[in-house]
Every structure is written in structure tokens, then in C-alpha cells.
Amino acid sequence: METRPVPAFNGIPALGLGTYPLSGQDCTDIVKMTVGLGYRHIDTAQMYGNEREVGAALKSCGVPRGEIFVTTKVDPSNNGKARFSDSVKRSIDDLGGPVDLLLIHWPPPDAEIDATLDLLKAEQVAGRTARIGVSNFTPRMLRQAAKRLPEIACNQVEYHPLLDQRELKKAADALSLPLVAYSPVARGRTFQNGVIKAIAEKHKRPPSEIVLRWIVQQGVVAIPKTSKRDHAASNLNIFAFELSPDEMTAISGIGSSAGRTINPGWMSGRWND
């Protein structure tokens, strides 16, 4: 199928490779493979334990580092002043240079959010990242972050048709901030949904392309994880077609608050504030 150039939302390529839970040589090989296919956005994190492997792929992939958009995220255990900057320096060393986007991976306790945002800003000022942003912030937290740091670039969150994120999307849109969708196909669970399967049959495309197209057509960045070349290549096809307004509405009606896949205990009771 014919592909199209990958657009960018707020300077962030609309399709990237999520690298959790890739590790070891497999991680390096898969990152190199996707870059070879045309991916120019790679997402990693301190928590994933694979920054060094991603860095090895970036160094040996044959594409200039300046042409690849790299995101990493600060582990919650490093959110405090004593560890934040040193942890970022280690990430930069492992990745082979400054990153394009640095995120707070999970929100700290409410009383510490502003101080953690200030630490994030300091990393941008120091030149270790071009952009800064947050991840897993709720609507209230996102508004607080944008008030403290108007320059934040995005909020990376779980986003797929099975999870109702309309309120979060509304809050992000009001701030002119894109969401970045991790777990965008809900670890394959979206492929079994009848609405998605019917739309996929109509377009003669795999359900994965329908789900990812639904995401990016809303102005949301998608970072699916894949280890298979054919799947990675298929993902690039989502810019060669569009879903109709009725199809977008039908898919948007699937989600519920019970559709969350990633739900650590420390976020209990915080998602809907």
C-alpha cells in the first residue's frame, strides 16, 4: 500500500516506536529495523531499562542523529532534587547525546508537582533536551503543569478506543497541547472489537491501521510497540487513508473508564481528579 510522509503535532512526529518492554540486542535490532523502514521517532524511558540499547541503535543505524526524534522519561524514583539531574545525565550518556523530548514519567505527589516541573525546566535550560513535557497527568494536573510551564510540549498517556479519555483530550485541546498515545492498540485488545473489525473489513486494512488512524486523525501522536517488520511497515500506511466522520464517531463511542490497561497502585484514586 502507498504510504505518505509522517506529519508532526507540535513538532513531535505523529507516529513513533514505543520500546517497552524491548531489551538487549532485540531492542537494538528492532530500533534499527524501524528506522530503516522510515520511522523517525523513538520513545524510551529510564524505567524501561533499555536506553543504552536504544542509544546503540541510534549510533549504528546509518541515519544522522539529528533526523531522529528521541523521547525519554524520568523514572518516578528520580523525581526529587537529589537524583533528577544526575539521572538525566546518565540517560543522555546512554542515548549518545541530548534528547528531543524529556518527560516526567509519572506525576509526583500533588505537593511536589511544581518543584518537579522546575527540575524538568532546568534540564532544558542546561541543553540536555530540546523540549519538555509530562506523562500520565490528569486534566487537573495538566492545567497545573501548563500554568507553571507554558512551554510544555505534550502529555503522554494511555490512549486507545477502549478507554474513554474525552475529558483529558478536551483539557489538552484547550491548552493547545497534543496527547501522545502509549499502548495505542491496548496490547491487541482493540483488534477484537466488532466495530473496529467491521471498519477494517470495509477499508480492506488490518484493525491495527484503523486504530492508529483513529488516533492520529484526532491530532494525537501514536507510539505503538512492535517487534515484527511487517507490522512496523503496516503502521506507516495510516497516513495514506482517512476515516469518515461517522467511522470516527463510531470508534469514539467504544471507550469506557474501565478500559484502562496500565493502572499502577500509586495512581489509585487520582485518574479522575
N, C-alpha and C positions, 0 to 999 in steps of 0.2 A: 504494500500500500504506500501511497505517496505521503511523505512527511512534510512538515513546514518548520520554519525557524521557531525556536522556543522564545516566547515573549518574556518580559520581566515585569514584576509587580514591585514598585518602589525600589527598583534596582536589583531585585532578587529574582534569578531565573525561575520561571514558573514550574519547571519540572526538575527534580534533582534525585539523587540516590541517597536513601536512608541506609546507614551502615550498621544499625543494631539488628541482630547480635553477631555480625560478622567478626571473625577473629583470625589471627595468624596469617599464613600465606594465602588462605582463601580470601581474606579481606583484601589483601594487596592485589590479588589477581582479579577479583571482581571489580574493584575500583578502576583498575587499568582497562578492563574489558568495556565498562560502561563509558569511560572517557573515549575509548576508541570508537564507540558507536555514535558519539556526539554529545554525550552528557557534559555539561559544564557547571554543574552544581553538585557538590558533595557535602553531606551532612554527617558530622560525628559528634562526640561528646567525651568529656573526661570519664563519665560514668560507664561508657561503653568499653573502655579499656583497649581501644584499637587506634588511637591517634597515631601511634608510631607506624602502624601498618598502613594507614591512610597516607601518612607522610612519605613512606617508601614508594607507594604507588604514584603519588604526585611527582616525585623526583624522577621516576623512571618511565613515565607514561608517554613521553615524547611531545607533550603539549606544554607550551610555556605556562608557568605557574600563574602569570597574570591573566590568563584566559580562563582560569577555573575559579569559580566562586566557592569558597570553603567556609562552612559554618562549624563552630564548636560551642560547647556549653559548659558552664562551670558547675561542678558537682555540688550538691547541697552541703556536703561536709566542708566545702571550701568557701562558703559564703561569708564567713567572718573576716575581719580586717587582718587577722594574723596569718591567714592562708590564701586569701583571694588572689593577690597579685603574683605570689610565688607559683601558685597552681597554673595561672595563665602563662607565665614564662615557660613552665615545663611543657604546656600544650604547644606553644609556639615552637619550642625546640623540637618536639616530636613531629610537628607538622611541617617543619622546614621553613618557617617564616610567619609573618603576621597573617591573620585571617581576615576574611571579608566581613564576617558577622560573628559577634560574640554574644551569647545569650546567658542569662540566669536560667539554669535548667528547671528548677522548681522554686516557687516562691518561699521565702523565709517566713518566719512568724510576722504577723502584721506590724508589730512594733519595730521590726528590723528592715522592713522593705525599703524605706528611704535611704538608710545607710548603705544597704547593699547596692542600690541603684547608683549611689555616689561612687562606690568602688568600681562599678562597671564603667561609669563615665571616665574614671581615672585611667582605665586601660585604653580607652580610645584616645585620650589626650596624650598618653605615652606612645602612641603609634603602634600598639600591638593588635589593633583591629580597626578596620575602616568604618564599620557600623556596629551598633549595639542594639540589643533587643531583649525580650523576655520570652519565657515559655511556661505554659500551664498557668497563666494568670487568668483569674476570673474577670468578669466585666468590671467589678468594683476595683480590683487590683490594677487592671489595665488603665482605668481612668486615673488612678493614683500615680501610676508609673509615668503616664504621658504628661501629667501635671508637673511632676518632678523633673522629667527629662523629655521635653517635647521632641527631641531628635530620635527617640527610639524607632526602630525600623519595622518591627513586626512582633507578633505574638505566636509562637509555635505551640500548637495544641493538637490533641486528638480530634480528627475531623473526617467524618465519612457519613454515608447516607443513613446508617443505623443509629447514629447519635444526634439528637436534636441540639444543635449549637446556634440556634437562631438568635438568642439574646446576646451571646458573645460576638457573633458576626455583626449584629446591629451596633454594639458598642465599638467594635473595631472600625466599622464603616464611618461612624460619627467622628472618629479621630483620624480618619484617612490613613489607617494602618492596615496592611494586609495580614491575614492569618496565614500560617504555614502549617499544612496538614501532615502530621505524622500518623502512622497506622491508617493510611487513607483507604485501604480496602478492608480494614478490620480483620486483618490476618486471614483473608479469604472468605469471611462470613458473608460479605456482601454479594458474592457470586451466586449464592443460593436463593437470593430474594426473587420472588416471582416477577415483580415489576421490572427489576433490572434485567432479568433474563429475557423478558419479552422485548424490551427496548434493544437489547443486544442482538436478538434474532432479527428484528426489523432492520437494523443497520448492518447486519452481517459482520459484526465485530465481537470480540470476546467481552464478557462482562467487565473485565478489568479496565478496558478502554472506556467503557461507558461511565464507570465510577470516576475514573480520573478526569474524564472530560467534564463531568458534572462539577467536580471540584474547581478546576481551573477556569471554567466558564463563569464562575462566580467571582473571579479575581483572587482566588485562594491558591497559594503555592502548594504543590504536592511533592512529597519526598518518599515515594514507595521504596521499600527494600526488595531487592530481587537478587537471586544468585544465578539465574538462568539467562543465557544470552537471548533466547527468543522472546522471553518476557520483557527483558530490558529494551529490546528493539521495538516490541509492540507498544510499549509505553510512549515512545516518541511519535506514534501515529495519532495521538489525541489532538494534535493541532491541525489535522487535515480534515476535520469534520466538525459539525456543530449539532447540539441537541436543540430540539424545538422548545419554545416556551412551555408547551403542555408537558413535554417529557421532563423538563427541568422541574416543573411543579410536582409531577407525579413522584419523582425520586425524592424531592424535598419533603414529601409527606410521609416518608417511611420512618423517619427517625423518632426516637423517644429518649427520655432521660435514662432509661435502663440499658441503653446500647453501649455504654462505656466499656472499653476493653482494658485500658490502663487506669488503675484506681488504687494507688498506694495508700496505706493506712494514714500517713501523715496529712493527707488531703481530705480525710473524712470530715464531713460537715462544712467544707469550705467551698465546694464547687458552685453552689448556688447563691453565694453571698453577693 
